[in-house]
Amino acid sequence: MTGVLLLSASTVIVKVIGLAYKIPLLSILGAEGMGYFNSAYEIYAMLCVISTAGMPTALSILISGARERGDVLGAERIYRTSFAVLSGLGLVGSSGLCALARPVAAAIGNPDAYYCILAVSPALFFACASGAVRGYFQGCRNMLPTALSQLAEALGKLLLGVSLAAWAKSRGMSVPAASAFAVLGLVIGSAVSTLYLLALKLADKRKNKVLLLDDSRFERGEHTLTNVLRIAFPITLGASLLGATRVIDMTLIMRRLQDIGISTAAANEIYGSYTTLALPVFSLVPALATPISESLIPRLSAAVETGETGEQRAAVEKSLRLTALIALPASMGIVLYSKQILGLIFSGQTEAIAIASPLLSALGASVLFSCLITATNAILQAYRRVMLPIASMAVGAIVKTASAYFLIGSVGVGELGAPISTLLCNVTVVGINIFFVDRAVPRGTATAKALIRPFFASIVAIVLSALAYVPVLNITESESIAFIAALVCACAAYFAFALLFGALRKEDLANLPIIDKIIDKMRERRSDKYKNKE
């Protein structure tokens, strides 16, 4: 719960900074410029997934297992090997993306994104190097370095990206060139984050120096890289399939909209609105669910290592329940209040909101399934069933590609085909993963039970929020004020009914670090009171 709390808090702050970053950037570059920016970012993100998705997770699993056995030397050997491999991959990837920037931009149907793709290429190296260090600390069950490094990266992007874009625009540079300067903020933020993590790792190494030098009880493994790659490669392949769906969206939106008579500039504006407004709000909730999985993997891996079946089942069920607890109300809220959410965050961007709000509403239905993909993939990876997520993601990617191609190219559907195809893909993947999870966990797992209680609590909260929204809107005639009132009502009602229905348990609150200290103090005072009476 400490790890979940740290990473969740970090994720909220990072996502808020990300939204704060895009609001002025949208004003400076417009939807067209954000289309160039996001085209480069999606390619960078996909290459990051290919380079880093598997190795940090493999590090986390193997280092957790090594430390559970007390093999400190083995954990350090795994880190050094993985860092060398990831740094090499990052260097090759950055060089390749830089060299192929122009043909890549042409291939996605957005040739003016060339400058942004060129600018983002160095960030791939920093992402790979930092991924190794994050994986090491997560395997040690220390989530603070990951949280703080994400924050440093986001702040660099906000402060430098907006400043550089504004400077380029004031100098009369073209929209594609100004967009490239905005991308440089991301690169510098990634570099700062990487340097911070390397400094922490150096301090950790010095702290454990005596232990590493004196401990000679453990055998030196000769197949460290083989063990890492055996876990990392399937995870990377599965995550790459998930990342590829975003690139499929980008390519098909640009090309299929043009096929039904929409100009390149208009298609780029639609894509820019979709990726700048709708997708960041949608991706916030799955990002909040990710810390649950990142904290789960070391705990579950250790339980699998020691053969503790009760601990395995408890970790899996808690992961699914907490994921549903976050995802279900958010999914319903986004479907119902998409226009109000975007209007509150991106006030003044009327045209972009008009394009993005129906897309976000359609995406809202995918929030729950996107979160469950992350949770179930992590469970299967902790059980070393790393090939199973690949199978489910491959089927999902096929469903995504086929449905997006036909739906986006249909005159009556158009850009709505992108979020609809995302929903079809996610439902497919979750269904297959749950089938595998029920067979991996000893004595199975109560997946339906984990979902049904948060579902009913969410329904009650959403209904009460709607009852609050309508009268406040009639009185104030402001959608933003009415939405804030509905949000406050929904949060209070959801917390109360989640406790009432058993979706949120008292021990969940008691396990939180701050609440835990308060309870300990209360117990001490109660104990002292009884002693005084005696």
C-alpha positions in Angstrom: 0.0 0.0 0.0 3.0 2.3 0.6 4.3 1.7 -2.9 0.8 2.1 -4.4 0.3 5.4 -2.5 3.7 6.8 -3.6 3.4 5.9 -7.2 -0.3 7.0 -7.3 0.5 10.4 -5.8 3.4 10.8 -8.3 1.2 9.7 -11.2 -1.5 12.2 -10.3 1.0 15.0 -10.0 2.7 14.0 -13.3 -0.6 13.8 -15.1 -1.8 17.2 -13.8 1.6 18.6 -14.9 1.0 16.9 -18.3 -2.4 18.5 -18.7 -1.0 21.9 -17.5 1.7 21.5 -20.1 -0.7 20.9 -22.9 -3.1 23.8 -22.2 -0.6 26.6 -22.9 1.0 24.5 -25.6 -2.3 24.1 -27.4 -2.8 27.9 -27.3 0.7 28.4 -28.7 0.8 25.7 -31.4 -2.9 25.1 -32.0 -4.5 21.8 -32.8 -2.4 21.5 -36.0 0.9 21.9 -34.1 -0.2 19.5 -31.4 -0.9 17.0 -34.3 2.8 17.2 -35.2 3.9 17.0 -31.6 1.8 14.0 -30.8 2.8 12.2 -34.0 6.4 12.3 -32.9 5.5 11.5 -29.3 3.5 8.3 -30.3 6.4 7.0 -32.3 8.8 7.8 -29.4 6.4 6.1 -26.9 6.1 3.0 -29.0 9.9 2.7 -29.4 10.2 3.3 -25.6 7.8 0.4 -25.0 9.8 -1.9 -27.3 13.1 -0.9 -25.6 12.1 -0.7 -22.0 8.8 -2.5 -21.2 10.3 -5.9 -20.6 13.7 -5.2 -19.0 12.5 -3.1 -16.0 9.7 -5.6 -15.3 12.2 -8.5 -15.6 14.6 -6.6 -13.3 11.8 -6.1 -10.7 10.9 -9.8 -10.8 14.4 -11.2 -10.7 15.8 -8.7 -8.2 12.8 -9.3 -5.9 13.4 -13.0 -6.0 17.2 -12.6 -5.5 16.7 -10.4 -2.4 14.1 -12.7 -1.0 16.8 -15.4 -1.1 19.3 -12.9 0.4 21.4 -12.9 -2.8 22.6 -9.3 -2.8 25.4 -10.0 -5.3 23.0 -11.7 -7.6 20.7 -8.6 -7.5 23.6 -6.3 -8.3 24.8 -8.5 -11.2 21.3 -8.6 -12.7 21.1 -4.8 -12.6 24.5 -4.2 -14.2 23.8 -6.6 -17.0 20.4 -5.1 -17.7 21.7 -1.5 -17.6 24.4 -2.3 -20.2 21.9 -3.9 -22.5 19.3 -1.2 -22.1 21.8 1.6 -22.6 23.0 0.0 -25.8 19.5 -0.5 -27.1 18.7 3.2 -26.3 21.8 4.4 -28.2 20.9 2.3 -31.2 17.3 3.3 -31.1 18.1 7.1 -30.8 20.5 6.9 -33.7 18.1 4.9 -35.9 15.2 7.2 -35.2 17.3 10.3 -36.0 18.5 8.8 -39.3 15.0 7.6 -40.4 13.0 10.6 -39.2 12.0 11.8 -42.6 10.8 8.4 -44.1 9.0 7.7 -40.8 7.1 11.0 -41.0 6.1 10.2 -44.6 5.0 6.6 -43.7 2.5 7.9 -41.1 1.0 10.4 -43.6 2.3 13.4 -41.7 5.5 14.6 -43.4 5.7 17.9 -41.5 6.1 15.9 -38.3 9.7 15.3 -39.4 11.2 18.0 -37.2 9.4 16.8 -34.1 10.6 13.2 -34.7 14.1 14.4 -35.2 14.0 16.4 -32.0 12.6 13.6 -29.8 15.1 10.9 -30.9 17.7 11.5 -28.0 15.0 11.0 -25.4 14.9 7.3 -26.3 18.4 6.8 -24.9 17.6 8.5 -21.6 14.3 6.5 -21.3 16.2 3.2 -21.6 18.9 4.1 -19.1 16.4 5.3 -16.5 14.3 2.2 -17.1 17.0 0.0 -15.8 17.5 2.0 -12.6 13.7 2.2 -11.9 13.5 -1.6 -12.4 16.2 -2.1 -9.8 14.6 0.1 -7.1 11.1 -1.4 -7.8 12.6 -4.9 -7.3 13.9 -3.6 -3.9 10.3 -2.5 -3.2 11.4 1.1 -3.1 9.0 3.1 -5.3 10.2 6.6 -4.3 13.0 6.9 -6.9 10.5 6.0 -9.7 8.0 8.6 -8.3 10.5 11.4 -8.0 12.2 10.8 -11.4 8.8 10.9 -13.1 8.1 14.2 -11.4 11.4 15.6 -12.5 10.8 14.6 -16.1 7.3 16.1 -16.1 8.5 19.4 -14.6 11.3 19.7 -17.2 8.7 19.1 -20.0 6.4 21.7 -18.6 8.8 24.5 -17.8 11.2 24.0 -20.8 8.7 22.7 -23.4 6.3 25.6 -23.1 9.1 28.2 -22.9 10.9 26.9 -25.9 7.7 26.7 -28.0 6.8 30.3 -27.1 10.3 31.5 -27.9 10.2 29.7 -31.3 6.8 31.1 -32.1 7.9 34.7 -31.1 10.8 34.4 -33.5 8.3 33.7 -36.4 9.2 30.1 -36.9 6.7 27.8 -38.7 4.3 25.6 -36.7 6.2 22.4 -37.4 9.5 24.0 -36.2 7.9 25.5 -33.1 6.4 22.1 -32.3 9.9 20.6 -32.5 11.2 23.1 -29.9 8.3 22.0 -27.6 9.6 18.4 -28.0 13.1 19.5 -26.8 11.5 20.1 -23.3 10.7 16.4 -23.1 14.2 15.5 -24.1 15.8 17.8 -21.4 13.4 16.5 -18.8 14.3 12.9 -19.6 18.0 13.7 -19.3 17.5 15.4 -15.8 15.4 12.4 -14.6 18.1 9.9 -15.8 20.9 11.8 -14.0 18.9 11.9 -10.8 18.3 8.1 -10.9 21.9 7.4 -11.6 23.0 9.5 -8.6 20.5 7.6 -6.4 21.9 4.3 -7.6 25.5 5.4 -6.9 24.5 6.4 -3.4 22.8 3.0 -2.9 25.9 1.2 -4.2 28.1 3.0 -1.7 25.7 2.2 1.1 25.9 -1.5 0.3 29.6 -1.5 -0.6 30.8 -3.5 2.5 28.0 -6.0 2.1 28.7 -6.6 -1.6 32.5 -6.9 -1.0 32.3 -9.1 2.1 29.4 -11.4 1.0 31.0 -14.4 -0.8 28.4 -17.1 0.1 26.5 -16.9 -3.2 27.4 -18.5 -6.5 28.2 -16.4 -9.5 25.6 -17.0 -12.2 26.8 -17.4 -15.8 23.5 -17.0 -17.4 22.3 -13.6 -16.0 21.5 -12.1 -19.3 19.7 -15.2 -20.5 17.5 -15.2 -17.4 16.7 -11.5 -17.9 15.9 -11.9 -21.6 13.8 -15.0 -21.0 11.4 -12.9 -19.0 11.9 -9.5 -20.7 11.5 -10.6 -24.3 7.9 -11.9 -24.1 6.9 -8.9 -21.9 8.4 -6.5 -24.4 6.6 -8.3 -27.3 3.2 -8.1 -25.5 3.7 -4.4 -24.5 4.8 -3.6 -28.0 1.5 -5.0 -29.4 -0.3 -2.7 -27.0 1.8 0.3 -27.9 1.3 -0.5 -31.6 -2.4 0.1 -31.2 -1.7 3.8 -30.6 0.4 4.0 -33.7 -2.4 2.2 -35.6 -4.8 4.9 -34.4 -2.5 7.6 -35.6 -1.9 6.1 -39.0 -5.5 5.1 -39.7 -7.0 8.4 -38.5 -4.7 10.3 -40.8 -5.1 8.1 -43.8 -8.7 6.8 -43.5 -10.1 10.2 -42.9 -8.5 11.4 -46.0 -9.9 8.4 -47.8 -13.5 9.7 -47.1 -12.7 13.2 -48.4 -11.3 15.0 -45.4 -8.2 17.2 -46.1 -4.8 16.5 -44.6 -4.9 19.6 -42.5 -8.4 18.8 -41.2 -7.4 15.2 -40.4 -4.3 16.5 -38.6 -6.6 18.9 -36.6 -8.9 16.0 -35.6 -5.9 13.9 -34.6 -4.4 16.8 -32.7 -7.7 17.3 -30.7 -8.0 13.6 -30.1 -4.5 13.1 -28.8 -4.2 16.5 -26.9 -7.6 16.6 -25.2 -9.3 13.2 -25.2 -6.4 10.7 -24.8 -4.6 12.5 -21.9 -7.8 12.5 -19.8 -8.5 8.8 -20.8 -5.0 7.7 -20.0 -5.0 9.3 -16.5 -7.0 6.5 -14.9 -5.0 3.6 -16.4 -1.9 5.4 -15.3 -3.3 5.5 -11.7 -3.9 1.7 -11.9 -0.3 1.1 -13.0 1.2 1.7 -9.5 -1.0 -1.1 -8.2 0.6 -3.5 -10.7 4.1 -2.2 -10.2 3.8 -2.7 -6.4 2.1 -6.1 -6.9 4.9 -7.7 -9.0 7.6 -7.8 -6.4 5.2 -9.0 -3.7 3.6 -11.7 -5.9 7.0 -12.8 -7.3 8.3 -13.2 -3.7 5.2 -15.3 -2.8 5.6 -17.5 -5.9 9.3 -17.9 -5.0 8.5 -19.2 -1.6 5.4 -21.1 -2.6 3.0 -19.3 -0.3 -0.3 -19.9 -2.0 -2.4 -17.8 0.5 -0.2 -14.8 0.0 -0.4 -15.3 -3.8 -4.2 -15.3 -3.8 -4.4 -12.4 -1.4 -2.0 -10.3 -3.6 -4.0 -11.1 -6.8 -7.4 -10.4 -5.3 -6.3 -7.2 -3.7 -4.8 -6.0 -7.0 -8.0 -6.7 -9.0 -10.2 -5.1 -6.3 -8.2 -1.9 -6.0 -8.0 -1.7 -9.8 -11.8 -2.0 -10.1 -12.2 0.5 -7.2 -10.4 3.2 -9.2 -11.4 2.3 -12.7 -15.2 1.7 -12.5 -16.4 5.1 -11.2 -13.9 6.9 -13.4 -15.1 5.0 -16.5 -18.8 5.9 -15.8 -17.9 9.5 -15.0 -15.9 10.1 -18.2 -18.8 8.6 -20.3 -21.3 10.9 -18.7 -19.3 14.1 -18.2 -16.7 14.2 -21.1 -17.7 17.6 -22.4 -17.7 19.1 -18.9 -14.3 17.6 -18.0 -12.7 19.0 -21.2 -14.4 22.4 -20.8 -13.0 22.7 -17.3 -9.5 21.8 -18.2 -9.2 23.3 -21.7 -11.5 26.3 -21.3 -11.5 28.6 -24.4 -10.7 25.8 -26.9 -14.2 25.6 -28.1 -13.5 24.0 -31.5 -11.1 21.4 -30.1 -13.5 20.5 -27.3 -16.3 20.0 -29.8 -14.2 17.5 -31.7 -12.7 15.7 -28.7 -15.7 15.4 -26.3 -17.6 12.7 -28.2 -14.3 10.8 -28.7 -13.6 11.0 -25.0 -17.1 9.8 -24.1 -16.6 6.8 -26.3 -13.1 6.2 -24.8 -14.6 6.3 -21.3 -16.1 2.8 -21.7 -12.6 1.5 -22.3 -11.1 2.8 -19.0 -12.1 -0.2 -16.9 -10.8 -2.7 -19.4 -7.5 -0.8 -20.0 -6.9 -0.9 -16.2 -7.6 -4.6 -16.1 -5.2 -5.3 -18.9 -2.4 -3.8 -16.8 -3.4 -5.7 -13.7 -3.9 -9.1 -15.4 -0.7 -8.8 -17.5 1.3 -8.0 -14.3 -0.2 -11.1 -12.6 0.7 -13.4 -15.4 4.2 -11.9 -15.6 4.7 -12.5 -11.9 3.8 -16.2 -12.4 6.4 -16.3 -15.3 3.5 -17.0 -17.7 5.0 -14.3 -19.9 3.9 -15.7 -23.2 0.2 -15.6 -22.4 -0.2 -11.8 -22.5 1.5 -11.9 -25.9 -1.3 -14.2 -27.2 -4.1 -12.0 -25.8 -2.4 -8.8 -27.0 -1.9 -10.2 -30.5 -5.6 -11.1 -30.8 -6.5 -7.6 -29.4 -4.2 -5.9 -31.9 -5.9 -7.8 -34.8 -9.3 -6.8 -33.6 -8.2 -3.2 -33.2 -6.6 -2.9 -36.7 -9.5 -4.5 -38.5 -12.3 -2.6 -36.7 -10.4 0.7 -36.9 -9.8 0.4 -40.6 -13.5 -0.2 -41.4 -15.0 2.1 -38.8 -12.8 5.2 -39.4 -13.3 4.7 -43.2 -17.1 4.7 -42.8 -18.7 8.1 -43.5 -21.2 7.7 -40.7 -18.6 6.9 -38.1 -15.3 8.6 -39.1 -13.0 9.4 -36.2 -15.4 7.8 -33.7 -14.1 4.5 -35.1 -10.8 5.0 -33.2 -12.2 4.9 -29.6 -14.8 2.2 -30.6 -12.0 0.0 -31.9 -10.0 0.6 -28.7 -13.0 -0.7 -26.7 -13.3 -3.8 -28.8 -9.6 -4.5 -28.5 -9.5 -4.0 -24.7 -12.6 -6.2 -24.1 -11.0 -9.0 -26.1 -7.7 -8.8 -24.2 -9.3 -8.7 -20.8 -11.5 -11.7 -21.5 -8.5 -13.8 -22.6 -6.3 -12.7 -19.7 -8.9 -13.4 -17.0 -9.2 -16.9 -18.4 -5.5 -17.4 -18.0 -5.3 -15.7 -14.5 -8.0 -18.0 -13.1 -5.8 -21.0 -14.0 -2.5 -19.5 -12.8 -3.6 -18.5 -9.3 -3.8 -21.5 -6.8 -7.5 -22.3 -6.3 -8.5 -19.6 -8.8 -9.5 -16.0 -8.0 -12.9 -14.3 -7.5 -12.7 -11.8 -10.4 -16.5 -11.2 -10.5 -16.5 -10.5 -6.8 -13.7 -7.9 -7.2 -15.9 -6.1 -9.8 -19.4 -6.3 -8.6 -19.2 -4.3 -5.4 -17.3 -1.3 -6.9 -19.9 -1.5 -9.8 -22.9 -1.0 -7.5 -21.1 1.7 -5.5 -20.2 3.5 -8.8 -23.8 3.4 -10.0 -25.1 5.0 -6.8 -22.4 7.7 -6.9 -23.0 8.5 -10.6 -26.8 8.8 -10.1 -26.4 11.1 -7.1 -23.9 13.2 -9.0 -26.4 13.7 -11.8 -29.1 14.7 -9.3 -26.7 17.3 -8.0 -25.6 18.5 -11.4 -29.0 19.4 -12.8 -30.2 21.9 -10.1 -26.8 23.5 -9.7 -26.7 24.0 -13.5 -30.1 25.6 -13.4 -29.1 28.0 -10.6 -25.6 29.0 -11.8 -26.0 28.4 -15.6 -22.3 27.3 -15.5 -21.4 23.8 -16.7 -18.0 24.0 -14.9 -19.5 24.9 -11.5 -22.3 22.3 -11.9 -19.7 19.7 -12.8 -17.5 20.5 -9.8 -20.5 20.2 -7.5 -21.4 16.8 -9.1 -17.8 15.6 -8.8 -17.7 16.5 -5.1 -21.0 14.7 -4.5 -19.9 11.7 -6.5 -16.6 11.4 -4.6 -18.3 11.6 -1.2 -21.0 9.2 -2.2 -18.6 6.7 -3.7 -16.4 6.6 -0.6 -19.4 6.0 1.7 -21.0 3.4 -0.5 -17.7 1.7 -1.3 -17.2 1.2 2.4 -20.9 0.2 2.9 -20.8 -2.4 0.1 -17.4 -3.8 1.1 -15.6 -2.6 -2.1 -13.3 -0.5 0.1 -12.3 -2.2 3.3 -11.1 -0.8 6.6 -7.8 -2.7 6.3 -7.1 -0.9 3.0 -7.3 2.4 4.9 -5.4 1.0 7.9 -2.5 -0.1 5.6 -1.9 3.4 4.3 1.2 4.9 5.9 -0.4 8.0 7.4 -3.5 6.3 8.6 -1.4 3.4 10.0 0.5 5.9 12.2 -2.7 7.5 13.4 -4.1 4.1 14.3 -0.9 3.2 16.2 -1.1 6.5 18.2 -4.7 5.8 19.0 -3.9 2.3 20.2 -1.0 3.7 22.4 -3.3 6.2 24.0 -6.0 3.6 24.6 -3.4 1.3 26.1 -2.1 4.1 28.4 -5.6 5.0 29.4 -6.3 1.4 30.5 -3.0 1.3 32.4 -3.9 4.4 34.3 -7.3 3.0 35.2 -5.6 -0.1 36.6 
